[in-house]
Amino acid sequence: MHVWDAENPRPTRPRNFQGRWKLNVWAGIMGTKILGPVILPETLNGASYMEFLTENLPDFLEEVPLINRNKIVFQQDGAGPHNARIVTNFLNQQFPGRWMGRYGPIRWPARSPDLNPLDFFLWGYCLFRATKYFLTWNIS
């Protein structure tokens, strides 16, 4: 986009980053246990992600023995809502020095080519389970 003007007009170009995708899912892996998945709002922002972190995440952590909770490394990708100030402040309190993200204490760059457990295991596993469920349901 190009704008020519005698003074800086401060133009903005509207972008719709989440317009194409209509499903936001959170899931986690803790040892050999899968946490979730949880379907998040279609249009995710810092406030709605923070709502998930404060209202739903504690329910999953209730099942984790106390001795293991201090070993949790919370990992998230570079999505905009994950980097909202309220979210990063919350993660700094709940997982001090033990969370990965674009601006976290353990850096995880946006669009990193490195695979993580969710990339190489969990999403395939969920797809397999969903396919198996729907095939069984359609046969019955």
N, CA, C and O atoms as CSV, one atom per row, in Angstrom:
chain,resi,resn,atom,element,x,y,z
A,1,MET,N,N,0.847,-1.165,0.000
A,1,MET,CA,C,0.000,0.000,0.000
A,1,MET,C,C,0.895,1.231,0.000
A,1,MET,O,O,1.851,1.301,0.773
A,2,HIS,N,N,0.604,2.175,-0.835
A,2,HIS,CA,C,1.367,3.423,-0.919
A,2,HIS,C,C,0.418,4.596,-0.733
A,2,HIS,O,O,-0.671,4.619,-1.307
A,3,VAL,N,N,0.833,5.571,0.073
A,3,VAL,CA,C,0.054,6.784,0.288
A,3,VAL,C,C,1.014,7.959,0.182
A,3,VAL,O,O,2.031,8.004,0.875
A,4,TRP,N,N,0.688,8.907,-0.685
A,4,TRP,CA,C,1.498,10.110,-0.820
A,4,TRP,C,C,0.697,11.286,-0.283
A,4,TRP,O,O,-0.480,11.450,-0.606
A,5,ASP,N,N,1.352,12.106,0.545
A,5,ASP,CA,C,0.682,13.250,1.113
A,5,ASP,C,C,1.747,14.239,1.577
A,5,ASP,O,O,2.890,13.851,1.820
A,6,ALA,N,N,1.382,15.505,1.701
A,6,ALA,CA,C,2.339,16.509,2.178
A,6,ALA,C,C,2.687,16.267,3.642
A,6,ALA,O,O,3.811,16.537,4.066
A,7,GLU,N,N,1.734,15.763,4.413
A,7,GLU,CA,C,1.965,15.432,5.817
A,7,GLU,C,C,1.667,13.947,6.006
A,7,GLU,O,O,0.994,13.326,5.183
A,8,ASN,N,N,2.172,13.398,7.086
A,8,ASN,CA,C,1.949,11.976,7.371
A,8,ASN,C,C,0.479,11.758,7.728
A,8,ASN,O,O,0.040,12.197,8.790
A,9,PRO,N,N,-0.289,11.092,6.868
A,9,PRO,CA,C,-1.712,10.868,7.155
A,9,PRO,C,C,-1.945,9.701,8.116
A,9,PRO,O,O,-3.072,9.469,8.552
A,10,ARG,N,N,-0.893,8.979,8.441
A,10,ARG,CA,C,-0.981,7.805,9.320
A,10,ARG,C,C,-2.071,6.832,8.850
A,10,ARG,O,O,-2.994,6.506,9.597
A,11,PRO,N,N,-1.949,6.382,7.615
A,11,PRO,CA,C,-2.982,5.468,7.098
A,11,PRO,C,C,-2.847,4.084,7.731
A,11,PRO,O,O,-1.771,3.679,8.172
A,12,THR,N,N,-3.940,3.398,7.760
A,12,THR,CA,C,-3.918,2.012,8.219
A,12,THR,C,C,-4.532,1.148,7.130
A,12,THR,O,O,-5.397,1.579,6.367
A,13,ARG,N,N,-4.060,-0.063,7.090
A,13,ARG,CA,C,-4.592,-1.014,6.122
A,13,ARG,C,C,-5.278,-2.126,6.902
A,13,ARG,O,O,-4.610,-2.890,7.599
A,14,PRO,N,N,-6.592,-2.229,6.796
A,14,PRO,CA,C,-7.274,-3.283,7.556
A,14,PRO,C,C,-6.834,-4.662,7.090
A,14,PRO,O,O,-6.741,-4.939,5.894
A,15,ARG,N,N,-6.572,-5.495,8.044
A,15,ARG,CA,C,-6.196,-6.874,7.749
A,15,ARG,C,C,-7.099,-7.790,8.549
A,15,ARG,O,O,-7.492,-7.481,9.673
A,16,ASN,N,N,-7.407,-8.884,7.968
A,16,ASN,CA,C,-8.267,-9.850,8.628
A,16,ASN,C,C,-7.483,-11.149,8.766
A,16,ASN,O,O,-7.613,-12.057,7.945
A,17,PHE,N,N,-6.665,-11.225,9.819
A,17,PHE,CA,C,-5.797,-12.374,9.994
A,17,PHE,C,C,-6.566,-13.656,10.273
A,17,PHE,O,O,-6.135,-14.729,9.853
A,18,GLN,N,N,-7.681,-13.573,10.964
A,18,GLN,CA,C,-8.400,-14.778,11.344
A,18,GLN,C,C,-9.672,-14.979,10.532
A,18,GLN,O,O,-10.497,-15.820,10.889
A,19,GLY,N,N,-9.848,-14.238,9.467
A,19,GLY,CA,C,-11.066,-14.358,8.687
A,19,GLY,C,C,-11.196,-15.691,7.990
A,19,GLY,O,O,-12.308,-16.189,7.814
A,20,ARG,N,N,-10.090,-16.276,7.591
A,20,ARG,CA,C,-10.143,-17.521,6.842
A,20,ARG,C,C,-10.349,-18.726,7.754
A,20,ARG,O,O,-11.005,-19.691,7.360
A,21,TRP,N,N,-9.813,-18.686,8.935
A,21,TRP,CA,C,-9.904,-19.813,9.860
A,21,TRP,C,C,-11.007,-19.551,10.865
A,21,TRP,O,O,-11.087,-18.467,11.442
A,22,LYS,N,N,-11.837,-20.521,11.068
A,22,LYS,CA,C,-12.974,-20.332,11.958
A,22,LYS,C,C,-12.934,-21.238,13.175
A,22,LYS,O,O,-13.940,-21.390,13.868
A,23,LEU,N,N,-11.781,-21.841,13.445
A,23,LEU,CA,C,-11.691,-22.725,14.596
A,23,LEU,C,C,-10.380,-22.475,15.321
A,23,LEU,O,O,-9.301,-22.665,14.759
A,24,ASN,N,N,-10.481,-22.050,16.565
A,24,ASN,CA,C,-9.321,-21.888,17.429
A,24,ASN,C,C,-9.416,-22.953,18.510
A,24,ASN,O,O,-10.429,-23.062,19.200
A,25,VAL,N,N,-8.363,-23.730,18.651
A,25,VAL,CA,C,-8.355,-24.848,19.583
A,25,VAL,C,C,-7.146,-24.741,20.489
A,25,VAL,O,O,-6.044,-24.429,20.037
A,26,TRP,N,N,-7.356,-25.002,21.775
A,26,TRP,CA,C,-6.245,-25.097,22.720
A,26,TRP,C,C,-6.161,-26.548,23.173
A,26,TRP,O,O,-7.181,-27.184,23.434
A,27,ALA,N,N,-4.952,-27.062,23.262
A,27,ALA,CA,C,-4.731,-28.402,23.801
A,27,ALA,C,C,-3.338,-28.433,24.406
A,27,ALA,O,O,-2.486,-27.611,24.068
A,28,GLY,N,N,-3.117,-29.368,25.286
A,28,GLY,CA,C,-1.818,-29.481,25.923
A,28,GLY,C,C,-1.435,-30.932,26.133
A,28,GLY,O,O,-2.267,-31.837,26.058
A,29,ILE,N,N,-0.165,-31.126,26.395
A,29,ILE,CA,C,0.357,-32.453,26.724
A,29,ILE,C,C,1.106,-32.327,28.038
A,29,ILE,O,O,1.966,-31.460,28.195
A,30,MET,N,N,0.776,-33.194,28.976
A,30,MET,CA,C,1.467,-33.229,30.261
A,30,MET,C,C,1.853,-34.672,30.522
A,30,MET,O,O,1.022,-35.485,30.928
A,31,GLY,N,N,3.117,-34.983,30.288
A,31,GLY,CA,C,3.565,-36.364,30.416
A,31,GLY,C,C,2.921,-37.202,29.337
A,31,GLY,O,O,3.133,-36.961,28.148
A,32,THR,N,N,2.129,-38.194,29.742
A,32,THR,CA,C,1.428,-39.040,28.779
A,32,THR,C,C,-0.055,-38.683,28.689
A,32,THR,O,O,-0.834,-39.419,28.083
A,33,LYS,N,N,-0.443,-37.573,29.283
A,33,LYS,CA,C,-1.845,-37.178,29.330
A,33,LYS,C,C,-2.098,-35.995,28.397
A,33,LYS,O,O,-1.301,-35.060,28.327
A,34,ILE,N,N,-3.218,-36.056,27.687
A,34,ILE,CA,C,-3.629,-34.964,26.813
A,34,ILE,C,C,-4.633,-34.108,27.569
A,34,ILE,O,O,-5.614,-34.617,28.111
A,35,LEU,N,N,-4.382,-32.807,27.602
A,35,LEU,CA,C,-5.274,-31.862,28.250
A,35,LEU,C,C,-6.100,-31.172,27.170
A,35,LEU,O,O,-5.544,-30.557,26.261
A,36,GLY,N,N,-7.379,-31.269,27.264
A,36,GLY,CA,C,-8.239,-30.654,26.253
A,36,GLY,C,C,-8.633,-31.685,25.227
A,36,GLY,O,O,-8.642,-32.880,25.525
A,37,PRO,N,N,-8.953,-31.262,24.052
A,37,PRO,CA,C,-8.899,-29.914,23.490
A,37,PRO,C,C,-10.073,-29.055,23.946
A,37,PRO,O,O,-11.118,-29.558,24.360
A,38,VAL,N,N,-9.864,-27.736,23.857
A,38,VAL,CA,C,-10.884,-26.752,24.187
A,38,VAL,C,C,-11.092,-25.881,22.956
A,38,VAL,O,O,-10.133,-25.360,22.387
A,39,ILE,N,N,-12.331,-25.728,22.551
A,39,ILE,CA,C,-12.661,-24.848,21.426
A,39,ILE,C,C,-12.757,-23.425,21.968
A,39,ILE,O,O,-13.540,-23.145,22.876
A,40,LEU,N,N,-11.954,-22.536,21.400
A,40,LEU,CA,C,-11.931,-21.135,21.816
A,40,LEU,C,C,-12.831,-20.311,20.893
A,40,LEU,O,O,-13.277,-20.815,19.863
A,41,PRO,N,N,-13.104,-19.056,21.243
A,41,PRO,CA,C,-13.955,-18.218,20.380
A,41,PRO,C,C,-13.404,-18.121,18.962
A,41,PRO,O,O,-12.195,-18.216,18.748
A,42,GLU,N,N,-14.298,-17.932,17.999
A,42,GLU,CA,C,-13.888,-17.851,16.592
A,42,GLU,C,C,-12.887,-16.732,16.349
A,42,GLU,O,O,-11.881,-16.932,15.668
A,43,THR,N,N,-13.156,-15.565,16.899
A,43,THR,CA,C,-12.224,-14.451,16.780
A,43,THR,C,C,-11.575,-14.267,18.138
A,43,THR,O,O,-12.186,-13.754,19.075
A,44,LEU,N,N,-10.346,-14.688,18.225
A,44,LEU,CA,C,-9.630,-14.676,19.491
A,44,LEU,C,C,-8.899,-13.354,19.663
A,44,LEU,O,O,-8.273,-12.853,18.729
A,45,ASN,N,N,-8.984,-12.791,20.870
A,45,ASN,CA,C,-8.207,-11.598,21.195
A,45,ASN,C,C,-7.599,-11.802,22.578
A,45,ASN,O,O,-7.837,-12.823,23.223
A,46,GLY,N,N,-6.828,-10.843,23.025
A,46,GLY,CA,C,-6.148,-10.976,24.310
A,46,GLY,C,C,-7.108,-11.212,25.462
A,46,GLY,O,O,-6.833,-12.025,26.345
A,47,ALA,N,N,-8.237,-10.505,25.461
A,47,ALA,CA,C,-9.203,-10.633,26.551
A,47,ALA,C,C,-9.854,-12.018,26.572
A,47,ALA,O,O,-9.995,-12.618,27.638
A,48,SER,N,N,-10.249,-12.529,25.403
A,48,SER,CA,C,-10.897,-13.845,25.378
A,48,SER,C,C,-9.895,-14.960,25.693
A,48,SER,O,O,-10.257,-15.957,26.317
A,49,TYR,N,N,-8.638,-14.797,25.266
A,49,TYR,CA,C,-7.620,-15.800,25.607
A,49,TYR,C,C,-7.324,-15.751,27.105
A,49,TYR,O,O,-7.128,-16.789,27.738
A,50,MET,N,N,-7.292,-14.552,27.666
A,50,MET,CA,C,-7.070,-14.408,29.100
A,50,MET,C,C,-8.209,-15.046,29.885
A,50,MET,O,O,-7.987,-15.647,30.935
A,51,GLU,N,N,-9.424,-14.912,29.373
A,51,GLU,CA,C,-10.577,-15.548,30.013
A,51,GLU,C,C,-10.388,-17.064,30.054
A,51,GLU,O,O,-10.680,-17.699,31.067
A,52,PHE,N,N,-9.902,-17.643,28.960
A,52,PHE,CA,C,-9.625,-19.082,28.950
A,52,PHE,C,C,-8.563,-19.423,29.991
A,52,PHE,O,O,-8.723,-20.380,30.748
A,53,LEU,N,N,-7.484,-18.650,30.033
A,53,LEU,CA,C,-6.386,-18.946,30.955
A,53,LEU,C,C,-6.816,-18.884,32.412
A,53,LEU,O,O,-6.354,-19.679,33.230
A,54,THR,N,N,-7.697,-17.946,32.744
A,54,THR,CA,C,-8.104,-17.799,34.141
A,54,THR,C,C,-9.271,-18.698,34.532
A,54,THR,O,O,-9.406,-19.060,35.701
A,55,GLU,N,N,-10.122,-19.067,33.561
A,55,GLU,CA,C,-11.307,-19.843,33.906
A,55,GLU,C,C,-11.203,-21.325,33.578
A,55,GLU,O,O,-11.752,-22.148,34.310
A,56,ASN,N,N,-10.512,-21.691,32.498
A,56,ASN,CA,C,-10.462,-23.089,32.085
A,56,ASN,C,C,-9.149,-23.782,32.423
A,56,ASN,O,O,-9.149,-24.938,32.846
A,57,LEU,N,N,-8.044,-23.093,32.243
A,57,LEU,CA,C,-6.744,-23.722,32.489
A,57,LEU,C,C,-6.607,-24.264,33.910
A,57,LEU,O,O,-6.073,-25.361,34.077
A,58,PRO,N,N,-7.065,-23.543,34.953
A,58,PRO,CA,C,-6.954,-24.105,36.303
A,58,PRO,C,C,-7.644,-25.455,36.469
A,58,PRO,O,O,-7.191,-26.291,37.250
A,59,ASP,N,N,-8.740,-25.674,35.739
A,59,ASP,CA,C,-9.432,-26.969,35.819
A,59,ASP,C,C,-8.525,-28.102,35.347
A,59,ASP,O,O,-8.519,-29.182,35.937
A,60,PHE,N,N,-7.755,-27.853,34.278
A,60,PHE,CA,C,-6.829,-28.872,33.789
A,60,PHE,C,C,-5.693,-29.089,34.781
A,60,PHE,O,O,-5.258,-30.221,34.995
A,61,LEU,N,N,-5.214,-28.009,35.383
A,61,LEU,CA,C,-4.075,-28.119,36.294
A,61,LEU,C,C,-4.453,-28.772,37.613
A,61,LEU,O,O,-3.581,-29.258,38.333
A,62,GLU,N,N,-5.753,-28.792,37.945
A,62,GLU,CA,C,-6.209,-29.470,39.172
A,62,GLU,C,C,-5.815,-30.945,39.159
A,62,GLU,O,O,-5.521,-31.525,40.204
A,63,GLU,N,N,-5.811,-31.542,37.975
A,63,GLU,CA,C,-5.508,-32.961,37.852
A,63,GLU,C,C,-4.009,-33.255,37.901
A,63,GLU,O,O,-3.612,-34.412,38.034
A,64,VAL,N,N,-3.178,-32.224,37.796
A,64,VAL,CA,C,-1.725,-32.399,37.792
A,64,VAL,C,C,-1.240,-32.404,39.235
A,64,VAL,O,O,-1.534,-31.468,39.979
A,65,PRO,N,N,-0.502,-33.436,39.653
A,65,PRO,CA,C,0.021,-33.466,41.025
A,65,PRO,C,C,0.857,-32.223,41.323
A,65,PRO,O,O,1.561,-31.718,40.449
A,66,LEU,N,N,0.776,-31.735,42.554
A,66,LEU,CA,C,1.484,-30.513,42.933
A,66,LEU,C,C,2.979,-30.590,42.654
A,66,LEU,O,O,3.587,-29.591,42.270
A,67,ILE,N,N,3.572,-31.747,42.839
A,67,ILE,CA,C,5.014,-31.883,42.623
A,67,ILE,C,C,5.385,-31.634,41.161
A,67,ILE,O,O,6.500,-31.206,40.863
A,68,ASN,N,N,4.442,-31.905,40.249
A,68,ASN,CA,C,4.707,-31.695,38.821
A,68,ASN,C,C,4.334,-30.307,38.323
A,68,ASN,O,O,4.812,-29.885,37.270
A,69,ARG,N,N,3.494,-29.591,39.056
A,69,ARG,CA,C,3.057,-28.269,38.586
A,69,ARG,C,C,4.211,-27.287,38.454
A,69,ARG,O,O,4.209,-26.445,37.557
A,70,ASN,N,N,5.185,-27.386,39.329
A,70,ASN,CA,C,6.331,-26.469,39.271
A,70,ASN,C,C,7.305,-26.823,38.158
A,70,ASN,O,O,8.284,-26.109,37.941
A,71,LYS,N,N,7.047,-27.913,37.456
A,71,LYS,CA,C,7.905,-28.321,36.342
A,71,LYS,C,C,7.275,-27.993,34.991
A,71,LYS,O,O,7.901,-28.184,33.948
A,72,ILE,N,N,6.047,-27.505,35.010
A,72,ILE,CA,C,5.339,-27.216,33.767
A,72,ILE,C,C,6.035,-26.085,33.024
A,72,ILE,O,O,6.366,-25.051,33.604
A,73,VAL,N,N,6.252,-26.302,31.726
A,73,VAL,CA,C,6.700,-25.237,30.830
A,73,VAL,C,C,5.531,-24.987,29.888
A,73,VAL,O,O,5.184,-25.843,29.074
A,74,PHE,N,N,4.935,-23.823,30.002
A,74,PHE,CA,C,3.772,-23.460,29.195
A,74,PHE,C,C,4.268,-22.921,27.865
A,74,PHE,O,O,5.025,-21.951,27.832
A,75,GLN,N,N,3.851,-23.542,26.769
A,75,GLN,CA,C,4.327,-23.147,25.447
A,75,GLN,C,C,3.161,-22.677,24.593
A,75,GLN,O,O,2.089,-23.283,24.585
A,76,GLN,N,N,3.390,-21.589,23.877
A,76,GLN,CA,C,2.384,-21.109,22.930
A,76,GLN,C,C,3.084,-20.534,21.714
A,76,GLN,O,O,4.264,-20.186,21.760
A,77,ASP,N,N,2.337,-20.443,20.630
A,77,ASP,CA,C,2.938,-19.935,19.398
A,77,ASP,C,C,2.896,-18.411,19.371
A,77,ASP,O,O,2.614,-17.779,20.389
A,78,GLY,N,N,3.168,-17.832,18.238
A,78,GLY,CA,C,3.277,-16.386,18.132
A,78,GLY,C,C,1.984,-15.673,17.784
A,78,GLY,O,O,2.022,-14.533,17.321
A,79,ALA,N,N,0.847,-16.308,17.991
A,79,ALA,CA,C,-0.433,-15.664,17.676
A,79,ALA,C,C,-0.584,-14.372,18.479
A,79,ALA,O,O,-0.167,-14.292,19.634
A,80,GLY,N,N,-1.176,-13.384,17.861
A,80,GLY,CA,C,-1.327,-12.083,18.500
A,80,GLY,C,C,-1.936,-12.119,19.895
A,80,GLY,O,O,-1.390,-11.500,20.809
A,81,PRO,N,N,-3.063,-12.831,20.093
A,81,PRO,CA,C,-3.669,-12.861,21.427
A,81,PRO,C,C,-2.740,-13.425,22.507
A,81,PRO,O,O,-2.873,-13.073,23.679
A,82,HIS,N,N,-1.814,-14.283,22.129
A,82,HIS,CA,C,-0.886,-14.860,23.100
A,82,HIS,C,C,0.117,-13.830,23.599
A,82,HIS,O,O,0.752,-14.025,24.635
A,83,ASN,N,N,0.259,-12.736,22.861
A,83,ASN,CA,C,1.255,-11.733,23.204
A,83,ASN,C,C,0.661,-10.472,23.810
A,83,ASN,O,O,1.371,-9.486,24.008
A,84,ALA,N,N,-0.624,-10.491,24.104
A,84,ALA,CA,C,-1.248,-9.329,24.749
A,84,ALA,C,C,-0.602,-9.132,26.118
A,84,ALA,O,O,-0.232,-10.096,26.789
A,85,ARG,N,N,-0.473,-7.886,26.516
A,85,ARG,CA,C,0.204,-7.572,27.779
A,85,ARG,C,C,-0.451,-8.266,28.972
A,85,ARG,O,O,0.249,-8.748,29.862
A,86,ILE,N,N,-1.795,-8.324,29.002
A,86,ILE,CA,C,-2.455,-8.977,30.138
A,86,ILE,C,C,-2.108,-10.470,30.176
A,86,ILE,O,O,-1.998,-11.054,31.255
A,87,VAL,N,N,-1.937,-11.084,29.007
A,87,VAL,CA,C,-1.601,-12.506,28.937
A,87,VAL,C,C,-0.166,-12.735,29.391
A,87,VAL,O,O,0.091,-13.624,30.203
A,88,THR,N,N,0.773,-11.942,28.875
A,88,THR,CA,C,2.179,-12.142,29.264
A,88,THR,C,C,2.381,-11.848,30.744
A,88,THR,O,O,3.171,-12.530,31.396
A,89,ASN,N,N,1.691,-10.854,31.293
A,89,ASN,CA,C,1.798,-10.585,32.737
A,89,ASN,C,C,1.269,-11.763,33.547
A,89,ASN,O,O,1.868,-12.157,34.548
A,90,PHE,N,N,0.141,-12.324,33.108
A,90,PHE,CA,C,-0.431,-13.485,33.789
A,90,PHE,C,C,0.530,-14.676,33.754
A,90,PHE,O,O,0.750,-15.334,34.772
A,91,LEU,N,N,1.097,-14.947,32.577
A,91,LEU,CA,C,2.018,-16.076,32.461
A,91,LEU,C,C,3.283,-15.859,33.286
A,91,LEU,O,O,3.834,-16.812,33.838
A,92,ASN,N,N,3.745,-14.620,33.373
A,92,ASN,CA,C,4.913,-14.336,34.217
A,92,ASN,C,C,4.620,-14.621,35.684
A,92,ASN,O,O,5.517,-15.026,36.424
A,93,GLN,N,N,3.380,-14.415,36.112
A,93,GLN,CA,C,2.997,-14.711,37.495
A,93,GLN,C,C,2.808,-16.212,37.719
A,93,GLN,O,O,3.297,-16.764,38.705
A,94,GLN,N,N,2.098,-16.866,36.802
A,94,GLN,CA,C,1.748,-18.271,36.987
A,94,GLN,C,C,2.877,-19.240,36.658
A,94,GLN,O,O,3.004,-20.292,37.284
A,95,PHE,N,N,3.695,-18.882,35.675
A,95,PHE,CA,C,4.790,-19.749,35.232
A,95,PHE,C,C,6.079,-18.929,35.170
A,95,PHE,O,O,6.632,-18.742,34.086
A,96,PRO,N,N,6.569,-18.437,36.314
A,96,PRO,CA,C,7.738,-17.547,36.290
A,96,PRO,C,C,8.967,-18.235,35.689
A,96,PRO,O,O,9.465,-19.234,36.208
A,97,GLY,N,N,9.434,-17.664,34.580
A,97,GLY,CA,C,10.611,-18.220,33.903
A,97,GLY,C,C,10.362,-19.534,33.201
A,97,GLY,O,O,11.301,-20.157,32.705
A,98,ARG,N,N,9.088,-19.978,33.146
A,98,ARG,CA,C,8.780,-21.301,32.594
A,98,ARG,C,C,7.680,-21.246,31.546
A,98,ARG,O,O,6.794,-22.101,31.527
A,99,TRP,N,N,7.729,-20.261,30.688
A,99,TRP,CA,C,6.786,-20.269,29.571
A,99,TRP,C,C,7.505,-19.826,28.317
A,99,TRP,O,O,8.406,-18.988,28.338
A,100,MET,N,N,7.062,-20.431,27.210
A,100,MET,CA,C,7.682,-20.174,25.914
A,100,MET,C,C,6.710,-19.381,25.052
A,100,MET,O,O,5.519,-19.687,24.994
A,101,GLY,N,N,7.227,-18.374,24.392
A,101,GLY,CA,C,6.418,-17.567,23.497
A,101,GLY,C,C,7.302,-16.531,22.825
A,101,GLY,O,O,8.503,-16.457,23.088
A,102,ARG,N,N,6.714,-15.755,21.981
A,102,ARG,CA,C,7.480,-14.746,21.250
A,102,ARG,C,C,8.173,-13.778,22.213
A,102,ARG,O,O,9.319,-13.396,21.977
A,103,TYR,N,N,7.493,-13.374,23.298
A,103,TYR,CA,C,8.070,-12.437,24.259
A,103,TYR,C,C,8.284,-13.072,25.622
A,103,TYR,O,O,8.434,-12.363,26.617
A,104,GLY,N,N,8.300,-14.384,25.681
A,104,GLY,CA,C,8.447,-15.071,26.949
A,104,GLY,C,C,9.888,-15.172,27.415
A,104,GLY,O,O,10.812,-14.819,26.681
A,105,PRO,N,N,10.077,-15.648,28.623
A,105,PRO,CA,C,11.437,-15.842,29.137
A,105,PRO,C,C,12.200,-16.899,28.336
A,105,PRO,O,O,13.426,-16.847,28.243
A,106,ILE,N,N,11.475,-17.849,27.765
A,106,ILE,CA,C,12.067,-18.818,26.835
A,106,ILE,C,C,11.516,-18.439,25.466
A,106,ILE,O,O,10.330,-18.624,25.194
A,107,ARG,N,N,12.365,-17.918,24.623
A,107,ARG,CA,C,11.910,-17.374,23.334
A,107,ARG,C,C,11.464,-18.473,22.383
A,107,ARG,O,O,12.135,-19.494,22.230
A,108,TRP,N,N,10.319,-18.246,21.745
A,108,TRP,CA,C,9.814,-19.129,20.704
A,108,TRP,C,C,9.361,-18.223,19.576
A,108,TRP,O,O,8.275,-17.648,19.651
A,109,PRO,N,N,10.162,-18.082,18.537
A,109,PRO,CA,C,9.844,-17.108,17.491
A,109,PRO,C,C,8.558,-17.441,16.744
A,109,PRO,O,O,8.174,-18.602,16.600
A,110,ALA,N,N,7.912,-16.382,16.274
A,110,ALA,CA,C,6.698,-16.557,15.471
A,110,ALA,C,C,7.029,-17.364,14.223
A,110,ALA,O,O,8.093,-17.186,13.629
A,111,ARG,N,N,6.134,-18.238,13.830
A,111,ARG,CA,C,6.296,-19.086,12.640
A,111,ARG,C,C,7.603,-19.865,12.666
A,111,ARG,O,O,8.265,-20.026,11.640
A,112,SER,N,N,7.965,-20.345,13.850
A,112,SER,CA,C,9.196,-21.115,13.984
A,112,SER,C,C,9.090,-22.423,13.215
A,112,SER,O,O,8.059,-23.092,13.277
A,113,PRO,N,N,10.150,-22.801,12.485
A,113,PRO,CA,C,10.107,-24.068,11.762
A,113,PRO,C,C,10.335,-25.271,12.681
A,113,PRO,O,O,10.173,-26.415,12.258
A,114,ASP,N,N,10.709,-25.013,13.926
A,114,ASP,CA,C,10.944,-26.107,14.858
A,114,ASP,C,C,9.634,-26.799,15.197
A,114,ASP,O,O,8.620,-26.146,15.446
A,115,LEU,N,N,9.664,-28.110,15.203
A,115,LEU,CA,C,8.476,-28.861,15.589
A,115,LEU,C,C,8.371,-28.908,17.100
A,115,LEU,O,O,9.381,-28.911,17.803
A,116,ASN,N,N,7.161,-28.943,17.587
A,116,ASN,CA,C,6.924,-29.126,19.010
A,116,ASN,C,C,5.976,-30.316,19.155
A,116,ASN,O,O,5.427,-30.782,18.156
A,117,PRO,N,N,5.773,-30.813,20.361
A,117,PRO,CA,C,4.922,-32.003,20.532
A,117,PRO,C,C,3.521,-31.854,19.950
A,117,PRO,O,O,2.944,-32.833,19.475
A,118,LEU,N,N,2.967,-30.644,19.979
A,118,LEU,CA,C,1.633,-30.464,19.409
A,118,LEU,C,C,1.664,-30.647,17.897
A,118,LEU,O,O,0.725,-31.188,17.313
A,119,ASP,N,N,2.748,-30.194,17.261
A,119,ASP,CA,C,2.848,-30.317,15.806
A,119,ASP,C,C,3.014,-31.767,15.363
A,119,ASP,O,O,2.341,-32.213,14.434
A,120,PHE,N,N,3.894,-32.495,16.013
A,120,PHE,CA,C,4.187,-33.826,15.487
A,120,PHE,C,C,3.401,-34.949,16.139
A,120,PHE,O,O,3.513,-36.095,15.703
A,121,PHE,N,N,2.609,-34.667,17.165
A,121,PHE,CA,C,1.837,-35.738,17.769
A,121,PHE,C,C,0.359,-35.396,17.950
A,121,PHE,O,O,-0.512,-36.086,17.422
A,122,LEU,N,N,0.088,-34.350,18.684
A,122,LEU,CA,C,-1.266,-34.130,19.174
A,122,LEU,C,C,-2.296,-33.915,18.081
A,122,LEU,O,O,-3.365,-34.523,18.126
A,123,TRP,N,N,-2.007,-33.064,17.094
A,123,TRP,CA,C,-3.028,-32.773,16.093
A,123,TRP,C,C,-3.324,-34.000,15.237
A,123,TRP,O,O,-4.473,-34.212,14.848
A,124,GLY,N,N,-2.329,-34.798,14.940
A,124,GLY,CA,C,-2.576,-36.048,14.229
A,124,GLY,C,C,-3.401,-37.010,15.067
A,124,GLY,O,O,-4.295,-37.684,14.554
A,125,TYR,N,N,-3.099,-37.070,16.354
A,125,TYR,CA,C,-3.836,-37.936,17.269
A,125,TYR,C,C,-5.305,-37.514,17.340
A,125,TYR,O,O,-6.201,-38.355,17.265
A,126,CYS,N,N,-5.546,-36.205,17.484
A,126,CYS,CA,C,-6.927,-35.712,17.549
A,126,CYS,C,C,-7.682,-36.006,16.258
A,126,CYS,O,O,-8.851,-36.391,16.293
A,127,LEU,N,N,-7.019,-35.826,15.126
A,127,LEU,CA,C,-7.652,-36.110,13.841
A,127,LEU,C,C,-7.990,-37.597,13.734
A,127,LEU,O,O,-9.069,-37.960,13.264
A,128,PHE,N,N,-7.063,-38.457,14.173
A,128,PHE,CA,C,-7.295,-39.896,14.146
A,128,PHE,C,C,-8.498,-40.255,15.004
A,128,PHE,O,O,-9.362,-41.021,14.575
A,129,ARG,N,N,-8.561,-39.702,16.227
A,129,ARG,CA,C,-9.671,-40.007,17.135
A,129,ARG,C,C,-10.998,-39.490,16.577
A,129,ARG,O,O,-12.018,-40.175,16.658
A,130,ALA,N,N,-10.984,-38.283,16.013
A,130,ALA,CA,C,-12.216,-37.717,15.454
A,130,ALA,C,C,-12.691,-38.547,14.267
A,130,ALA,O,O,-13.886,-38.811,14.137
A,131,THR,N,N,-11.767,-38.961,13.399
A,131,THR,CA,C,-12.127,-39.778,12.243
A,131,THR,C,C,-12.708,-41.105,12.700
A,131,THR,O,O,-13.722,-41.563,12.174
A,132,LYS,N,N,-12.063,-41.719,13.680
A,132,LYS,CA,C,-12.540,-43.004,14.208
A,132,LYS,C,C,-13.942,-42.839,14.809
A,132,LYS,O,O,-14.809,-43.690,14.612
A,133,TYR,N,N,-14.158,-41.733,15.545
A,133,TYR,CA,C,-15.466,-41.471,16.154
A,133,TYR,C,C,-16.543,-41.300,15.086
A,133,TYR,O,O,-17.609,-41.909,15.181
A,134,PHE,N,N,-16.277,-40.478,14.073
A,134,PHE,CA,C,-17.281,-40.223,13.059
A,134,PHE,C,C,-17.548,-41.451,12.205
A,134,PHE,O,O,-18.688,-41.671,11.795
A,135,LEU,N,N,-16.527,-42.260,11.923
A,135,LEU,CA,C,-16.750,-43.486,11.168
A,135,LEU,C,C,-17.629,-44.440,11.958
A,135,LEU,O,O,-18.541,-45.050,11.400
A,136,THR,N,N,-17.363,-44.577,13.257
A,136,THR,CA,C,-18.165,-45.453,14.104
A,136,THR,C,C,-19.593,-44.927,14.203
A,136,THR,O,O,-20.546,-45.705,14.159
A,137,TRP,N,N,-19.743,-43.626,14.333
A,137,TRP,CA,C,-21.063,-43.025,14.458
A,137,TRP,C,C,-21.874,-43.182,13.180
A,137,TRP,O,O,-23.079,-43.426,13.243
A,138,ASN,N,N,-21.236,-43.047,12.022
A,138,ASN,CA,C,-21.958,-43.164,10.750
A,138,ASN,C,C,-22.324,-44.609,10.422
A,138,ASN,O,O,-23.309,-44.852,9.726
A,139,ILE,N,N,-21.550,-45.564,10.912
A,139,ILE,CA,C,-21.838,-46.976,10.651
A,139,ILE,C,C,-23.017,-47.452,11.501
A,139,ILE,O,O,-23.812,-48.280,11.058
A,140,SER,N,N,-23.124,-46.927,12.721
A,140,SER,CA,C,-24.177,-47.395,13.633
A,140,SER,C,C,-25.552,-47.057,13.149
A,140,SER,O,O,-26.537,-47.386,13.810
